[in-house]
Amino acid sequence: MKVLIVEDNASSLKLLRLTLEHYGCTVIEAEDGQEGLEQANRHRPDVIISDALMPRMDGFQLIRAVKADPVLCTIPFIFYSSTYTGEKEHELALSLGAEAFINKPVEPAVLWEKTCAILQDCATRQRTPD
């Protein structure tokens, strides 16, 4: 599985990368939403895991751009953040097309299980006709 991580905190990025690589993922990294959008276009990941608060382009601006792009719009998008973790932010994220908003920190195995469940749910929805 190819995962794009969009995270401006170096230690959080490293921990998330090591976790996903442990489970056999290929990880693509971006330090902010603008770079994340460029990497998504370049690599077409299977899932995007993004922080909410970042410089240049935050996670909410990133998801708007991803979901507005006909090529990228079907990529599952997961917020993984320790900021903007209130109910209104979760609702906003979901209304913009995010599959989930996971609050940091969470145990690596729990993050992996949630990510797999989200991807499985997305795959099932894509196979099921409206």
HELIX and SHEET records of a PDB file:
HELIX    1   1 ALA A   10  HIS A   22  1                                  13    
HELIX    2   2 GLY A   33  HIS A   43  1                                  11    
HELIX    3   3 GLY A   59  ALA A   68  1                                  10    
HELIX    4   4 GLU A   87  SER A   95  1                                   9    
HELIX    5   5 PRO A  108  ARG A  127  1                                  20    
SHEET    1   A 5 THR A  26  ALA A  30  0                                        
SHEET    2   A 5 LYS A   2  VAL A   6  1                                        
SHEET    3   A 5 VAL A  47  SER A  50  1                                        
SHEET    4   A 5 PHE A  77  SER A  81  1                                        
SHEET    5   A 5 ALA A 100  ASN A 103  1                                        
END                                                                             
